[in-house]
Amino acid sequence: MTMTKNSTVQEIGRRTRLKNRDVQLMLETLVEVWTEALVNGGRVELEHFIVIDVQTIERTANRLLSKRRFRQITVRASKALRDRLNEQT
């Protein structure tokens, strides 16, 4: 099962009995806040769920080329989530 934005909004709305447009606004705001934090060099950590980090890496193909900066996104599942996923198998 794939959780899309719409299915997430509907499921949260069903569980909380909030209006779908309120849930959608909250979800869009959450993504915006997380994006700003990551762009500004921060990190997003949801305890017992997931950690999202952005790392800046400098690489050169050879000595003649200038250094290039890349941003790499690292997503790690928490130990609690990994354990729960492993229980299912």
C-alpha positions in Angstrom: 0.0 0.0 0.0 1.4 3.4 -1.0 0.5 6.4 1.2 0.0 9.4 -1.0 -0.6 12.9 0.2 -4.3 12.6 -0.4 -4.6 9.2 1.3 -2.6 10.5 4.3 -4.9 13.5 4.6 -8.0 11.3 4.4 -6.7 8.8 7.0 -5.7 11.5 9.5 -9.0 13.3 8.9 -10.9 10.0 9.6 -8.9 9.2 12.7 -9.1 12.8 14.2 -12.4 13.9 12.7 -10.8 17.1 11.5 -11.8 18.6 8.2 -9.6 17.4 5.3 -8.7 20.9 4.3 -7.4 21.6 7.9 -5.3 18.4 7.8 -4.0 19.2 4.3 -2.9 22.7 5.5 -1.2 21.2 8.5 0.6 18.6 6.4 1.7 21.2 3.8 3.0 23.5 6.6 4.9 20.6 8.2 6.6 19.8 5.0 7.5 23.5 4.5 8.9 23.8 8.0 11.0 20.6 7.6 12.2 21.8 4.2 13.3 25.1 5.6 15.1 23.4 8.5 17.0 21.1 6.1 17.9 23.9 3.7 19.3 25.9 6.6 21.6 23.0 7.6 19.4 21.6 10.3 18.1 18.1 10.8 14.7 16.6 11.2 14.3 13.9 13.9 11.1 12.2 14.9 11.8 10.2 18.0 11.2 6.5 17.5 10.6 7.0 13.8 13.0 8.6 11.4 16.0 11.0 11.1 16.6 13.1 8.0 20.1 14.8 7.6 21.6 16.9 4.9 25.4 16.7 4.4 27.5 18.9 2.2 30.2 17.0 0.2 33.0 18.6 -1.8 34.3 16.6 -4.7 36.7 17.1 -7.6 36.9 14.9 -10.7 40.7 15.8 -11.0 43.2 18.4 -9.9 42.4 20.7 -12.8 38.7 21.1 -12.1 37.4 23.2 -9.3 35.7 21.7 -6.4 32.0 21.1 -6.6 29.6 21.0 -3.6 26.8 18.5 -3.4 24.2 18.1 -0.8 23.4 14.6 0.1 20.2 13.6 2.0 20.5 10.8 4.5 17.3 9.2 5.8 17.6 6.7 8.7 14.9 4.7 10.3 15.0 4.6 14.1 15.8 1.4 16.0 12.1 1.2 17.2 10.9 1.4 13.6 13.4 -1.2 12.3 12.4 -3.6 15.1 8.7 -3.1 14.3 9.3 -3.7 10.6 11.3 -6.9 11.4 8.5 -8.2 13.5 6.2 -8.3 10.5 8.4 -10.7 8.5 
